[in-house]
Amino acid sequence: MNATLEITANKVENINQLKGRRVAVLGAARSGVALASLLHLAGAEVLVSDVKPRKQLDDVIRRLPREVTLETGGHSPAVLDTELIAISPGIPPDVPILQEAREKGIPVLGEIEIASWFVQAPIVAVTGSNGKTTTTSLIGEILKTLYRKVVVAGNIGNPLSAALLEMPSPEIVVLEVSSFQLETIDVFHPRIAVFTNLSENHLDRYPDYESYIAAKMHLFDNMNSEDLVIFNQDDTLLRQFIETFPPLQLPVSLKRTLSHGAYWGSDSLYLKWQEIDAALQWETLALKGPHNWYNIAMAALVGVVLGVPTDAIYEAVSRFQPLPHRLEFVARIDDVTWYNDSKATTVASLASALRSFDVPIVLIAGGKDKGGDFAALRPLLTTRVKAAVLLGQAAGRIAREWEGAVEIHRAESLEAAVEQAGQLAAPGEVVVLAPGCSSFDMFRDYEDRGDQFKQLVLNRKTVSK
């Protein structure tokens, strides 16, 4: 038997190689547990290794197959006595034990790579700096109008391994893939790539913007001229990169008429693909803002390519509601409307939130600094934002970069920020939580931040009655 697996483009061959092999899964979160179960079903001898103490992993222990070994409190030398190491996206690929594994010739792959070996159906992979989750979810809803067995998984919060345990033989798979996940692929091969946009992100993990972009571009490592890429043509930097890769390009635009792809014009979405030449017009849409027009166009184009009738696409988009924490309507109190955009964790997504309203905005922003260029927002602030309430670790830097462009207030807590914003907003205006930062300085995650914000706002609604 070889010391390590020989990974090939043949998925069945890769799965067959797993039988009797020693595989270590680093990280006992949901994706690690699901992958361990999937590997066990394939006949591998699985070790799950986590740095947390055992008492914090009782729930994990209950969910793991009895035959899977679990070690806690750190990664022992047993991890290096394996033939394949799988890691979750949250583990940086340059930690010492993984560097040592590579020196020994042990393949180190991500959950999404290994789980993809178990997928024989076409894969639609969605990436980008912003809009991935909404676009992925909308694609899933569109495809469910035609296909009975659709998996929607990945960075969206549902690991591919877990989805495949529930639906082992899907007809189509839609994956949100992050830069972290793309760092650890090998033969991962989407049939359709969807690239929403490019902007600075995760500069707290990557040494520079170029390294972040390089990680994103791994999406195309195994794609060829028989594959498709749907992308935002209005994003100049993204377009320059896309043009260098082999998949057939299907552009999306809000600014120009296209001979093929999808574009918005005269209040209609035009879809052009092979013999399809359709125009869809909605009177109202729950998804607000130009950034969501791109998301809709990309999702609709995926549907057209995969054979979904345009009337079914129209209906799916019509009934689609914004996902939680993404410009989510919270309440209207004394004619002030409150929105939760806690998922706006980048400067670019904050900018998208500001462009989504044509009334004065009281903005709540700040959090853990990810290194974004907040000064770039000054033109938007002067035209759209009445006042900004800043909180969190990044508040000081944001205040310096926004000085003179907008009225600035500081808050020590989210509760205080909501109170200040409520005092600043006048009837007819909106209050938007769009932090432009990650949440980890004050909250468990962006969902925790958004949930706390919504509860604080709803408490105000109760008091105002």
Order of alpha helices (4+ residues) and beta strands (2+ residues): alpha-beta-alpha-beta-alpha-beta-beta-alpha-beta-alpha-beta-alpha-beta-alpha-beta-alpha-beta-alpha-beta-alpha-beta-beta-beta-beta-alpha-alpha-beta-beta-alpha-beta-alpha-beta-alpha-beta-alpha-beta-alpha
